[in-house]
Amino acid sequence: EYVSPVCLPRLQGGEVTAKQAFLTGWPVASQQRAHTDSEATRTGLIELADVVKCERQFSKYGVPISMSDNMLCGRQHPLSPSIICPSETGGIILSPSVDSQPTFGLESFHPSRLEDADSHHAWELLGLVSFGYDLQGCNPDLYTIYTR
């Protein structure tokens, strides 16, 4: 696999304007499933959500939260299903750096294919997986909270 460093955000505490991001990480050791390769990284495209939608969904399932400026909310992107369960990865979310935005769709600009892209593309850290809940075997419609 290809590994490279991720850049820290240039603007600290600024508004995140990205609507989608990539999630990458490894399964948490105690949650590894027998049918998966426990050493393989997992990646997936997520959509970032409005704070109100996220708070409503957590409240609906009996977990009232209040989102702060240092939190992001996201769930699996509906047009890019993957086997990743965000709340189980202990991973990070990242997006192409503003200075290296691809000229093609983000869905085709995948971290696992970075070696095929030109070397001018850099990745920027958006957040770390913080918490979520696992109902119905990692329902892709459920939100996960990320710490910025």
N, CA, C and O atoms as a GROMACS GRO file, in nm:
protein
  592
    1GLU      N    1   0.083  -0.119   0.000
    1GLU     CA    2   0.000   0.000   0.000
    1GLU      C    3   0.087   0.125   0.000
    1GLU      O    4   0.203   0.121   0.040
    2TYR      N    5   0.029   0.232  -0.044
    2TYR     CA    6   0.097   0.360  -0.051
    2TYR      C    7   0.063   0.442   0.073
    2TYR      O    8  -0.055   0.457   0.106
    3VAL      N    9   0.164   0.494   0.142
    3VAL     CA   10   0.142   0.572   0.263
    3VAL      C   11   0.212   0.706   0.248
    3VAL      O   12   0.327   0.712   0.203
    4SER      N   13   0.143   0.812   0.286
    4SER     CA   14   0.205   0.944   0.286
    4SER      C   15   0.147   1.024   0.401
    4SER      O   16   0.040   0.991   0.452
    5PRO      N   17   0.217   1.130   0.443
    5PRO     CA   18   0.166   1.211   0.555
    5PRO      C   19   0.042   1.289   0.514
    5PRO      O   20   0.018   1.314   0.396
    6VAL      N   21  -0.035   1.327   0.613
    6VAL     CA   22  -0.152   1.411   0.591
    6VAL      C   23  -0.120   1.549   0.649
    6VAL      O   24  -0.056   1.559   0.753
    7CYS      N   25  -0.164   1.653   0.580
    7CYS     CA   26  -0.137   1.790   0.626
    7CYS      C   27  -0.239   1.832   0.731
    7CYS      O   28  -0.355   1.792   0.726
    8LEU      N   29  -0.194   1.913   0.826
    8LEU     CA   30  -0.287   1.972   0.922
    8LEU      C   31  -0.360   2.086   0.853
    8LEU      O   32  -0.305   2.147   0.761
    9PRO      N   33  -0.482   2.117   0.895
    9PRO     CA   34  -0.557   2.226   0.831
    9PRO      C   35  -0.483   2.359   0.844
    9PRO      O   36  -0.424   2.388   0.948
   10ARG      N   37  -0.488   2.437   0.738
   10ARG     CA   38  -0.424   2.569   0.742
   10ARG      C   39  -0.501   2.666   0.830
   10ARG      O   40  -0.441   2.748   0.900
   11LEU      N   41  -0.633   2.658   0.826
   11LEU     CA   42  -0.716   2.745   0.908
   11LEU      C   43  -0.767   2.668   1.028
   11LEU      O   44  -0.844   2.573   1.013
   12GLN      N   45  -0.724   2.706   1.145
   12GLN     CA   46  -0.770   2.641   1.267
   12GLN      C   47  -0.902   2.704   1.311
   12GLN      O   48  -0.912   2.826   1.319
   13GLY      N   49  -1.000   2.622   1.339
   13GLY     CA   50  -1.128   2.671   1.390
   13GLY      C   51  -1.218   2.734   1.286
   13GLY      O   52  -1.326   2.782   1.320
   14GLY      N   53  -1.177   2.734   1.161
   14GLY     CA   54  -1.261   2.791   1.056
   14GLY      C   55  -1.374   2.698   1.020
   14GLY      O   56  -1.376   2.582   1.062
   15GLU      N   57  -1.467   2.747   0.943
   15GLU     CA   58  -1.580   2.666   0.901
   15GLU      C   59  -1.535   2.563   0.798
   15GLU      O   60  -1.460   2.595   0.706
   16VAL      N   61  -1.582   2.441   0.815
   16VAL     CA   62  -1.552   2.336   0.718
   16VAL      C   63  -1.655   2.347   0.607
   16VAL      O   64  -1.775   2.333   0.631
   17THR      N   65  -1.608   2.371   0.486
   17THR     CA   66  -1.701   2.388   0.374
   17THR      C   67  -1.716   2.261   0.292
   17THR      O   68  -1.801   2.253   0.204
   18ALA      N   69  -1.634   2.161   0.320
   18ALA     CA   70  -1.643   2.034   0.248
   18ALA      C   71  -1.778   1.968   0.275
   18ALA      O   72  -1.829   1.974   0.387
   19LYS      N   73  -1.834   1.908   0.175
   19LYS     CA   74  -1.960   1.835   0.189
   19LYS      C   75  -1.937   1.685   0.202
   19LYS      O   76  -2.026   1.610   0.242
   20GLN      N   77  -1.816   1.642   0.166
   20GLN     CA   78  -1.782   1.501   0.176
   20GLN      C   79  -1.634   1.489   0.208
   20GLN      O   80  -1.556   1.582   0.187
   21ALA      N   81  -1.597   1.372   0.258
   21ALA     CA   82  -1.458   1.348   0.296
   21ALA      C   83  -1.433   1.198   0.292
   21ALA      O   84  -1.526   1.118   0.276
   22PHE      N   85  -1.308   1.160   0.305
   22PHE     CA   86  -1.273   1.020   0.311
   22PHE      C   87  -1.244   0.981   0.455
   22PHE      O   88  -1.186   1.058   0.531
   23LEU      N   89  -1.285   0.861   0.489
   23LEU     CA   90  -1.258   0.803   0.620
   23LEU      C   91  -1.160   0.689   0.596
   23LEU      O   92  -1.179   0.608   0.505
   24THR      N   93  -1.058   0.681   0.677
   24THR     CA   94  -0.965   0.570   0.668
   24THR      C   95  -0.921   0.530   0.808
   24THR      O   96  -0.908   0.614   0.897
   25GLY      N   97  -0.899   0.402   0.827
   25GLY     CA   98  -0.858   0.353   0.957
   25GLY      C   99  -0.857   0.202   0.961
   25GLY      O  100  -0.882   0.135   0.861
   26TRP      N  101  -0.827   0.150   1.077
   26TRP     CA  102  -0.825   0.007   1.100
   26TRP      C  103  -0.934  -0.028   1.199
   26TRP      O  104  -0.971   0.056   1.281
   27PRO      N  105  -0.987  -0.151   1.194
   27PRO     CA  106  -1.088  -0.190   1.293
   27PRO      C  107  -1.026  -0.190   1.432
   27PRO      O  108  -0.909  -0.226   1.449
   28VAL      N  109  -1.104  -0.151   1.531
   28VAL     CA  110  -1.060  -0.158   1.670
   28VAL      C  111  -1.044  -0.305   1.705
   28VAL      O  112  -1.130  -0.387   1.670
   29ALA      N  113  -0.935  -0.340   1.773
   29ALA     CA  114  -0.900  -0.481   1.798
   29ALA      C  115  -1.013  -0.562   1.858
   29ALA      O  116  -1.036  -0.676   1.816
   30SER      N  117  -1.085  -0.507   1.955
   30SER     CA  118  -1.191  -0.585   2.020
   30SER      C  119  -1.314  -0.601   1.932
   30SER      O  120  -1.403  -0.678   1.965
   31GLN      N  121  -1.319  -0.529   1.822
   31GLN     CA  122  -1.436  -0.534   1.735
   31GLN      C  123  -1.407  -0.600   1.600
   31GLN      O  124  -1.490  -0.591   1.509
   32GLN      N  125  -1.292  -0.664   1.586
   32GLN     CA  126  -1.260  -0.729   1.460
   32GLN      C  127  -1.352  -0.846   1.439
   32GLN      O  128  -1.378  -0.924   1.530
   33ARG      N  129  -1.400  -0.858   1.320
   33ARG     CA  130  -1.491  -0.967   1.287
   33ARG      C  131  -1.411  -1.080   1.222
   33ARG      O  132  -1.312  -1.055   1.153
   34ALA      N  133  -1.452  -1.202   1.245
   34ALA     CA  134  -1.378  -1.319   1.198
   34ALA      C  135  -1.364  -1.321   1.046
   34ALA      O  136  -1.264  -1.373   0.996
   35HIS      N  137  -1.461  -1.268   0.972
   35HIS     CA  138  -1.458  -1.278   0.827
   35HIS      C  139  -1.379  -1.166   0.759
   35HIS      O  140  -1.373  -1.161   0.636
   36THR      N  141  -1.318  -1.077   0.835
   36THR     CA  142  -1.242  -0.967   0.775
   36THR      C  143  -1.094  -0.981   0.804
   36THR      O  144  -1.055  -1.047   0.900
   37ASP      N  145  -1.013  -0.920   0.722
   37ASP     CA  146  -0.870  -0.916   0.745
   37ASP      C  147  -0.842  -0.806   0.845
   37ASP      O  148  -0.856  -0.688   0.813
   38SER      N  149  -0.801  -0.844   0.966
   38SER     CA  150  -0.786  -0.746   1.075
   38SER      C  151  -0.673  -0.647   1.051
   38SER      O  152  -0.670  -0.542   1.115
   39GLU      N  153  -0.580  -0.678   0.961
   39GLU     CA  154  -0.467  -0.589   0.938
   39GLU      C  155  -0.491  -0.493   0.822
   39GLU      O  156  -0.412  -0.400   0.803
   40ALA      N  157  -0.596  -0.512   0.746
   40ALA     CA  158  -0.621  -0.428   0.628
   40ALA      C  159  -0.684  -0.295   0.667
   40ALA      O  160  -0.776  -0.289   0.748
   41THR      N  161  -0.632  -0.189   0.607
   41THR     CA  162  -0.695  -0.059   0.630
   41THR      C  163  -0.829  -0.058   0.559
   41THR      O  164  -0.851  -0.130   0.462
   42ARG      N  165  -0.916   0.024   0.609
   42ARG     CA  166  -1.048   0.040   0.546
   42ARG      C  167  -1.063   0.185   0.507
   42ARG      O  168  -1.022   0.275   0.581
   43THR      N  169  -1.121   0.208   0.393
   43THR     CA  170  -1.146   0.345   0.348
   43THR      C  171  -1.288   0.354   0.295
   43THR      O  172  -1.345   0.255   0.249
   44GLY      N  173  -1.343   0.472   0.302
   44GLY     CA  174  -1.476   0.495   0.250
   44GLY      C  175  -1.505   0.643   0.237
   44GLY      O  176  -1.444   0.725   0.306
   45LEU      N  177  -1.596   0.675   0.151
   45LEU     CA  178  -1.639   0.813   0.132
   45LEU      C  179  -1.754   0.841   0.227
   45LEU      O  180  -1.848   0.761   0.237
   46ILE      N  181  -1.749   0.953   0.297
   46ILE     CA  182  -1.859   0.992   0.386
   46ILE      C  183  -1.912   1.127   0.342
   46ILE      O  184  -1.842   1.207   0.281
   47GLU      N  185  -2.038   1.151   0.376
   47GLU     CA  186  -2.095   1.284   0.354
   47GLU      C  187  -2.100   1.354   0.489
   47GLU      O  188  -2.141   1.295   0.589
   48LEU      N  189  -2.059   1.480   0.491
   48LEU     CA  190  -2.064   1.558   0.614
   48LEU      C  191  -2.203   1.617   0.626
   48LEU      O  192  -2.261   1.661   0.527
   49ALA      N  193  -2.255   1.619   0.747
   49ALA     CA  194  -2.395   1.656   0.768
   49ALA      C  195  -2.411   1.786   0.844
   49ALA      O  196  -2.319   1.834   0.911
   50ASP      N  197  -2.528   1.841   0.831
   50ASP     CA  198  -2.570   1.959   0.906
   50ASP      C  199  -2.579   1.922   1.054
   50ASP      O  200  -2.625   1.813   1.088
   51VAL      N  201  -2.537   2.012   1.140
   51VAL     CA  202  -2.537   1.991   1.285
   51VAL      C  203  -2.676   1.953   1.336
   51VAL      O  204  -2.689   1.862   1.418
   52VAL      N  205  -2.778   2.022   1.289
   52VAL     CA  206  -2.914   1.997   1.338
   52VAL      C  207  -2.960   1.855   1.305
   52VAL      O  208  -3.019   1.788   1.390
   53LYS      N  209  -2.933   1.808   1.183
   53LYS     CA  210  -2.970   1.671   1.145
   53LYS      C  211  -2.903   1.569   1.236
   53LYS      O  212  -2.964   1.471   1.278
   54CYS      N  213  -2.778   1.594   1.264
   54CYS     CA  214  -2.701   1.503   1.349
   54CYS      C  215  -2.756   1.499   1.491
   54CYS      O  216  -2.778   1.392   1.547
   55GLU      N  217  -2.779   1.616   1.549
   55GLU     CA  218  -2.833   1.623   1.685
   55GLU      C  219  -2.970   1.555   1.693
   55GLU      O  220  -2.998   1.486   1.790
   56ARG      N  221  -3.054   1.575   1.592
   56ARG     CA  222  -3.187   1.512   1.591
   56ARG      C  223  -3.176   1.360   1.589
   56ARG      O  224  -3.248   1.291   1.662
   57GLN      N  225  -3.088   1.308   1.505
   57GLN     CA  226  -3.077   1.163   1.496
   57GLN      C  227  -3.025   1.102   1.626
   57GLN      O  228  -3.076   1.000   1.670
   58PHE      N  229  -2.924   1.162   1.687
   58PHE     CA  230  -2.875   1.108   1.814
   58PHE      C  231  -2.985   1.115   1.920
   58PHE      O  232  -3.002   1.020   1.998
   59SER      N  233  -3.059   1.224   1.924
   59SER     CA  234  -3.168   1.239   2.021
   59SER      C  235  -3.276   1.133   1.998
   59SER      O  236  -3.330   1.077   2.093
   60LYS      N  237  -3.306   1.106   1.871
   60LYS     CA  238  -3.407   1.005   1.836
   60LYS      C  239  -3.371   0.868   1.894
   60LYS      O  240  -3.460   0.792   1.932
   61TYR      N  241  -3.243   0.838   1.902
   61TYR     CA  242  -3.198   0.709   1.956
   61TYR      C  243  -3.161   0.717   2.104
   61TYR      O  244  -3.094   0.628   2.156
   62GLY      N  245  -3.205   0.824   2.171
   62GLY     CA  246  -3.186   0.835   2.315
   62GLY      C  247  -3.049   0.884   2.360
   62GLY      O  248  -3.011   0.864   2.475
   63VAL      N  249  -2.976   0.948   2.270
   63VAL     CA  250  -2.843   1.000   2.304
   63VAL      C  251  -2.840   1.148   2.268
   63VAL      O  252  -2.786   1.186   2.164
   64PRO      N  253  -2.898   1.233   2.354
   64PRO     CA  254  -2.899   1.376   2.322
   64PRO      C  255  -2.758   1.433   2.327
   64PRO      O  256  -2.685   1.413   2.425
   65ILE      N  257  -2.720   1.503   2.222
   65ILE     CA  258  -2.588   1.566   2.216
   65ILE      C  259  -2.604   1.712   2.176
   65ILE      O  260  -2.706   1.752   2.120
   66SER      N  261  -2.504   1.789   2.206
   66SER     CA  262  -2.498   1.928   2.163
   66SER      C  263  -2.366   1.946   2.089
   66SER      O  264  -2.259   1.939   2.148
   67MET      N  265  -2.376   1.968   1.959
   67MET     CA  266  -2.257   1.982   1.876
   67MET      C  267  -2.186   2.114   1.905
   67MET      O  268  -2.250   2.217   1.921
   68SER      N  269  -2.054   2.110   1.911
   68SER     CA  270  -1.974   2.231   1.930
   68SER      C  271  -1.893   2.257   1.803
   68SER      O  272  -1.895   2.177   1.709
   69ASP      N  273  -1.822   2.369   1.801
   69ASP     CA  274  -1.743   2.406   1.684
   69ASP      C  275  -1.627   2.312   1.656
   69ASP      O  276  -1.573   2.310   1.546
   70ASN      N  277  -1.588   2.233   1.756
   70ASN     CA  278  -1.477   2.141   1.733
   70ASN      C  279  -1.526   2.000   1.700
   70ASN      O  280  -1.453   1.903   1.719
   71MET      N  281  -1.649   1.989   1.650
   71MET     CA  282  -1.706   1.860   1.613
   71MET      C  283  -1.759   1.865   1.470
   71MET      O  284  -1.809   1.968   1.425
   72LEU      N  285  -1.747   1.752   1.401
   72LEU     CA  286  -1.807   1.734   1.270
   72LEU      C  287  -1.895   1.610   1.277
   72LEU      O  288  -1.876   1.524   1.364
   73CYS      N  289  -1.989   1.601   1.187
   73CYS     CA  290  -2.082   1.489   1.185
   73CYS      C  291  -2.088   1.434   1.043
   73CYS      O  292  -2.097   1.511   0.947
   74GLY      N  293  -2.084   1.304   1.030
   74GLY     CA  294  -2.090   1.246   0.897
   74GLY      C  295  -2.141   1.104   0.900
   74GLY      O  296  -2.148   1.039   1.004
   75ARG      N  297  -2.176   1.056   0.781
   75ARG     CA  298  -2.220   0.917   0.765
   75ARG      C  299  -2.177   0.868   0.627
   75ARG      O  300  -2.135   0.947   0.542
   76GLN      N  301  -2.187   0.739   0.606
   76GLN     CA  302  -2.146   0.681   0.480
   76GLN      C  303  -2.214   0.751   0.363
   76GLN      O  304  -2.334   0.778   0.368
   77HIS      N  305  -2.138   0.781   0.259
   77HIS     CA  306  -2.192   0.848   0.142
   77HIS      C  307  -2.286   0.753   0.070
   77HIS      O  308  -2.247   0.639   0.041
   78PRO      N  309  -2.410   0.795   0.039
   78PRO     CA  310  -2.506   0.703  -0.022
   78PRO      C  311  -2.467   0.655  -0.161
   78PRO      O  312  -2.512   0.549  -0.205
   79LEU      N  313  -2.384   0.730  -0.231
   79LEU     CA  314  -2.344   0.690  -0.366
   79LEU      C  315  -2.214   0.611  -0.369
   79LEU      O  316  -2.165   0.574  -0.476
   80SER      N  317  -2.158   0.585  -0.252
   80SER     CA  318  -2.030   0.515  -0.245
   80SER      C  319  -2.029   0.417  -0.128
   80SER      O  320  -1.956   0.438  -0.031
   81PRO      N  321  -2.109   0.311  -0.135
   81PRO     CA  322  -2.114   0.216  -0.024
   81PRO      C  323  -1.977   0.151  -0.002
   81PRO      O  324  -1.903   0.126  -0.097
   82SER      N  325  -1.947   0.123   0.124
   82SER     CA  326  -1.820   0.059   0.158
   82SER      C  327  -1.842  -0.033   0.278
   82SER      O  328  -1.951  -0.036   0.336
   83ILE      N  329  -1.740  -0.108   0.313
   83ILE     CA  330  -1.751  -0.200   0.427
   83ILE      C  331  -1.705  -0.135   0.556
   83ILE      O  332  -1.698  -0.202   0.659
   84ILE      N  333  -1.674  -0.007   0.552
   84ILE     CA  334  -1.622   0.059   0.671
   84ILE      C  335  -1.735   0.100   0.765
   84ILE      O  336  -1.838   0.151   0.721
   85CYS      N  337  -1.713   0.079   0.892
   85CYS     CA  338  -1.807   0.124   0.994
   85CYS      C  339  -1.733   0.232   1.073
   85CYS      O  340  -1.648   0.200   1.155
   86PRO      N  341  -1.765   0.360   1.050
   86PRO     CA  342  -1.686   0.469   1.108
   86PRO      C  343  -1.661   0.458   1.257
   86PRO      O  344  -1.549   0.481   1.303
   87SER      N  345  -1.764   0.424   1.335
   87SER     CA  346  -1.746   0.422   1.480
   87SER      C  347  -1.657   0.308   1.526
   87SER      O  348  -1.621   0.302   1.644
   88GLU      N  349  -1.620   0.216   1.436
   88GLU     CA  350  -1.535   0.103   1.472
   88GLU      C  351  -1.390   0.121   1.429
   88GLU      O  352  -1.307   0.035   1.460
   89THR      N  353  -1.356   0.228   1.359
   89THR     CA  354  -1.222   0.235   1.301
   89THR      C  355  -1.118   0.302   1.387
   89THR      O  356  -1.000   0.267   1.378
   90GLY      N  357  -1.158   0.397   1.469
   90GLY     CA  358  -1.057   0.478   1.536
   90GLY      C  359  -0.977   0.557   1.435
   90GLY      O  360  -0.860   0.588   1.458
   91GLY      N  361  -1.039   0.590   1.323
   91GLY     CA  362  -0.969   0.648   1.210
   91GLY      C  363  -0.976   0.799   1.199
   91GLY      O  364  -1.012   0.870   1.293
   92ILE      N  365  -0.941   0.846   1.081
   92ILE     CA  366  -0.939   0.989   1.051
   92ILE      C  367  -1.024   1.018   0.929
   92ILE      O  368  -1.048   0.931   0.846
   93ILE      N  369  -1.071   1.144   0.921
   93ILE     CA  370  -1.135   1.188   0.798
   93ILE      C  371  -1.046   1.294   0.735
   93ILE      O  372  -0.989   1.378   0.804
   94LEU      N  373  -1.036   1.288   0.603
   94LEU     CA  374  -0.949   1.378   0.531
   94LEU      C  375  -1.010   1.414   0.397
   94LEU      O  376  -1.101   1.346   0.348
   95SER      N  377  -0.959   1.522   0.338
   95SER     CA  378  -1.005   1.564   0.206
   95SER      C  379  -0.886   1.620   0.131
   95SER      O  380  -0.785   1.656   0.191
   96PRO      N  381  -0.898   1.628  -0.002
   96PRO     CA  382  -0.789   1.691  -0.077
   96PRO      C  383  -0.770   1.834  -0.028
   96PRO      O  384  -0.867   1.905  -0.002
   97SER      N  385  -0.646   1.875  -0.016
   97SER     CA  386  -0.614   2.011   0.026
   97SER      C  387  -0.674   2.110  -0.072
   97SER      O  388  -0.687   2.081  -0.191
   98VAL      N  389  -0.712   2.228  -0.023
   98VAL     CA  390  -0.770   2.332  -0.109
   98VAL      C  391  -0.677   2.364  -0.225
   98VAL      O  392  -0.724   2.390  -0.336
   99ASP      N  393  -0.547   2.362  -0.201
   99ASP     CA  394  -0.450   2.393  -0.306
   99ASP      C  395  -0.434   2.281  -0.408
   99ASP      O  396  -0.376   2.302  -0.514
  100SER      N  397  -0.486   2.163  -0.376
  100SER     CA  398  -0.467   2.050  -0.468
  100SER      C  399  -0.599   1.983  -0.503
  100SER      O  400  -0.603   1.862  -0.524
  101GLN      N  401  -0.706   2.061  -0.509
  101GLN     CA  402  -0.835   2.004  -0.544
  101GLN      C  403  -0.828   1.938  -0.681
  101GLN      O  404  -0.776   1.998  -0.775
  102PRO      N  405  -0.879   1.817  -0.692
  102PRO     CA  406  -0.876   1.750  -0.821
  102PRO      C  407  -0.970   1.817  -0.920
  102PRO      O  408  -1.066   1.883  -0.881
  103THR      N  409  -0.941   1.800  -1.047
  103THR     CA  410  -1.027   1.857  -1.150
  103THR      C  411  -1.138   1.759  -1.187
  103THR      O  412  -1.220   1.790  -1.274
  104PHE      N  413  -1.141   1.643  -1.124
  104PHE     CA  414  -1.244   1.544  -1.147
  104PHE      C  415  -1.318   1.522  -1.017
  104PHE      O  416  -1.280   1.579  -0.915
  105GLY      N  417  -1.423   1.441  -1.018
  105GLY     CA  418  -1.506   1.422  -0.899
  105GLY      C  419  -1.431   1.361  -0.782
  105GLY      O  420  -1.342   1.278  -0.802
  106LEU      N  421  -1.466   1.402  -0.661
  106LEU     CA  422  -1.400   1.352  -0.540
  106LEU      C  423  -1.416   1.201  -0.527
  106LEU      O  424  -1.328   1.134  -0.473
  107GLU      N  425  -1.528   1.147  -0.576
  107GLU     CA  426  -1.550   1.004  -0.566
  107GLU      C  427  -1.440   0.925  -0.636
  107GLU      O  428  -1.407   0.814  -0.593
  108SER      N  429  -1.383   0.980  -0.743
  108SER     CA  430  -1.278   0.909  -0.815
  108SER      C  431  -1.139   0.940  -0.761
  108SER      O  432  -1.041   0.879  -0.804
  109PHE      N  433  -1.129   1.034  -0.669
  109PHE     CA  434  -1.000   1.073  -0.610
  109PHE      C  435  -0.989   1.004  -0.476
  109PHE      O  436  -1.007   1.068  -0.372
  110HIS      N  437  -0.959   0.878  -0.475
  110HIS     CA  438  -0.962   0.794  -0.356
  110HIS      C  439  -0.822   0.779  -0.297
  110HIS      O  440  -0.726   0.762  -0.372
  111PRO      N  441  -0.808   0.785  -0.163
  111PRO     CA  442  -0.676   0.772  -0.102
  111PRO      C  443  -0.601   0.646  -0.142
  111PRO      O  444  -0.478   0.649  -0.155
  112SER      N  445  -0.671   0.536  -0.163
  112SER     CA  446  -0.603   0.411  -0.198
  112SER      C  447  -0.547   0.414  -0.339
  112SER      O  448  -0.464   0.330  -0.374
  113ARG      N  449  -0.591   0.510  -0.421
  113ARG     CA  450  -0.539   0.523  -0.557
  113ARG      C  451  -0.450   0.645  -0.572
  113ARG      O  452  -0.425   0.692  -0.683
  114LEU      N  453  -0.401   0.697  -0.461
  114LEU     CA  454  -0.320   0.818  -0.464
  114LEU      C  455  -0.193   0.801  -0.546
  114LEU      O  456  -0.147   0.896  -0.609
  115GLU      N  457  -0.136   0.680  -0.546
  115GLU     CA  458  -0.014   0.660  -0.623
  115GLU      C  459  -0.038   0.679  -0.772
  115GLU      O  460   0.056   0.704  -0.847
  116ASP      N  461  -0.164   0.666  -0.818
  116ASP     CA  462  -0.197   0.686  -0.959
  116ASP      C  463  -0.217   0.833  -0.993
  116ASP      O  464  -0.210   0.871  -1.110
  117ALA      N  465  -0.242   0.916  -0.893
  117ALA     CA  466  -0.264   1.059  -0.916
  117ALA      C  467  -0.128   1.128  -0.924
  117ALA      O  468  -0.027   1.073  -0.882
  118ASP      N  469  -0.127   1.250  -0.979
  118ASP     CA  470   0.002   1.318  -0.984
  118ASP      C  471   0.044   1.361  -0.844
  118ASP      O  472  -0.039   1.368  -0.753
  119SER      N  473   0.171   1.390  -0.828
  119SER     CA  474   0.227   1.415  -0.695
  119SER      C  475   0.189   1.551  -0.637
  119SER      O  476   0.233   1.583  -0.527
  120HIS      N  477   0.110   1.631  -0.707
  120HIS     CA  478   0.074   1.764  -0.658
  120HIS      C  479  -0.045   1.760  -0.563
  120HIS      O  480  -0.081   1.863  -0.506
  121HIS      N  481  -0.105   1.646  -0.544
  121HIS     CA  482  -0.222   1.636  -0.457
  121HIS      C  483  -0.179   1.609  -0.314
  121HIS      O  484  -0.102   1.517  -0.288
  122ALA      N  485  -0.230   1.688  -0.223
  122ALA     CA  486  -0.202   1.669  -0.080
  122ALA      C  487  -0.334   1.648  -0.008
  122ALA      O  488  -0.438   1.696  -0.052
  123TRP      N  489  -0.329   1.575   0.102
  123TRP     CA  490  -0.447   1.548   0.183
  123TRP      C  491  -0.442   1.632   0.309
  123TRP      O  492  -0.336   1.652   0.367
  124GLU      N  493  -0.559   1.680   0.351
  124GLU     CA  494  -0.570   1.764   0.470
  124GLU      C  495  -0.658   1.694   0.573
  124GLU      O  496  -0.766   1.644   0.541
  125LEU      N  497  -0.611   1.690   0.697
  125LEU     CA  498  -0.685   1.628   0.806
  125LEU      C  499  -0.806   1.714   0.842
  125LEU      O  500  -0.793   1.834   0.866
  126LEU      N  501  -0.924   1.652   0.846
  126LEU     CA  502  -1.045   1.723   0.890
  126LEU      C  503  -1.082   1.686   1.033
  126LEU      O  504  -1.129   1.771   1.108
  127GLY      N  505  -1.062   1.560   1.071
  127GLY     CA  506  -1.101   1.519   1.205
  127GLY      C  507  -1.064   1.376   1.236
  127GLY      O  508  -1.015   1.301   1.151
  128LEU      N  509  -1.090   1.338   1.362
  128LEU     CA  510  -1.067   1.203   1.413
  128LEU      C  511  -1.200   1.145   1.457
  128LEU      O  512  -1.285   1.216   1.510
  129VAL      N  513  -1.218   1.015   1.435
  129VAL     CA  514  -1.340   0.951   1.482
  129VAL      C  515  -1.349   0.969   1.633
  129VAL      O  516  -1.253   0.940   1.705
  130SER      N  517  -1.463   1.016   1.681
  130SER     CA  518  -1.482   1.037   1.824
  130SER      C  519  -1.580   0.934   1.880
  130SER      O  520  -1.542   0.852   1.963
  131PHE      N  521  -1.706   0.939   1.834
  131PHE     CA  522  -1.802   0.840   1.882
  131PHE      C  523  -1.918   0.827   1.785
  131PHE      O  524  -1.941   0.911   1.699
  132GLY      N  525  -1.989   0.719   1.802
  132GLY     CA  526  -2.109   0.690   1.724
  132GLY      C  527  -2.182   0.580   1.797
  132GLY      O  528  -2.150   0.548   1.911
  133TYR      N  529  -2.279   0.523   1.733
  133TYR     CA  530  -2.346   0.408   1.792
  133TYR      C  531  -2.369   0.307   1.684
  133TYR      O  532  -2.385   0.341   1.567
  134ASP      N  533  -2.371   0.182   1.723
  134ASP     CA  534  -2.384   0.074   1.627
  134ASP      C  535  -2.518   0.005   1.648
  134ASP      O  536  -2.535  -0.076   1.739
  135LEU      N  537  -2.610   0.039   1.563
  135LEU     CA  538  -2.741  -0.026   1.565
  135LEU      C  539  -2.757  -0.100   1.433
  135LEU      O  540  -2.715  -0.050   1.329
  136GLN      N  541  -2.817  -0.215   1.436
  136GLN     CA  542  -2.848  -0.292   1.316
  136GLN      C  543  -2.722  -0.322   1.235
  136GLN      O  544  -2.723  -0.311   1.112
  137GLY      N  545  -2.613  -0.360   1.302
  137GLY     CA  546  -2.493  -0.402   1.232
  137GLY      C  547  -2.426  -0.294   1.150
  137GLY      O  548  -2.395  -0.316   1.033
  138CYS      N  549  -2.404  -0.180   1.207
  138CYS     CA  550  -2.338  -0.068   1.141
  138CYS      C  551  -2.422  -0.012   1.026
  138CYS      O  552  -2.382  -0.019   0.910
  139ASN      N  553  -2.533   0.040   1.060
  139ASN     CA  554  -2.623   0.101   0.963
  139ASN      C  555  -2.555   0.221   0.897
  139ASN      O  556  -2.516   0.314   0.968
  140PRO      N  557  -2.539   0.222   0.764
  140PRO     CA  558  -2.470   0.332   0.697
  140PRO      C  559  -2.544   0.465   0.705
  140PRO      O  560  -2.486   0.570   0.673
  141ASP      N  561  -2.670   0.464   0.746
  141ASP     CA  562  -2.747   0.588   0.757
  141ASP      C  563  -2.726   0.659   0.891
  141ASP      O  564  -2.770   0.772   0.908
  142LEU      N  565  -2.659   0.594   0.985
  142LEU     CA  566  -2.637   0.654   1.117
  142LEU      C  567  -2.513   0.743   1.116
  142LEU      O  568  -2.413   0.712   1.052
  143TYR      N  569  -2.523   0.854   1.187
  143TYR     CA  570  -2.413   0.950   1.192
  143TYR      C  571  -2.307   0.910   1.293
  143TYR      O  572  -2.335   0.842   1.392
  144THR      N  573  -2.185   0.952   1.266
  144THR     CA  574  -2.071   0.939   1.357
  144THR      C  575  -2.018   1.079   1.384
  144THR      O  576  -2.022   1.165   1.296
  145ILE      N  577  -1.969   1.102   1.505
  145ILE     CA  578  -1.914   1.232   1.542
  145ILE      C  579  -1.762   1.227   1.529
  145ILE      O  580  -1.698   1.129   1.567
  146TYR      N  581  -1.707   1.332   1.473
  146TYR     CA  582  -1.562   1.346   1.453
  146TYR      C  583  -1.514   1.469   1.528
  146TYR      O  584  -1.579   1.573   1.526
  147THR      N  585  -1.398   1.457   1.594
  147THR     CA  586  -1.336   1.571   1.662
  147THR      C  587  -1.245   1.641   1.563
  147THR      O  588  -1.162   1.578   1.498
  148ARG      N  589  -1.262   1.773   1.552
  148ARG     CA  590  -1.177   1.851   1.460
  148ARG      C  591  -1.041   1.875   1.520
  148ARG      O  592  -0.956   1.939   1.458
   0.00000   0.00000   0.00000
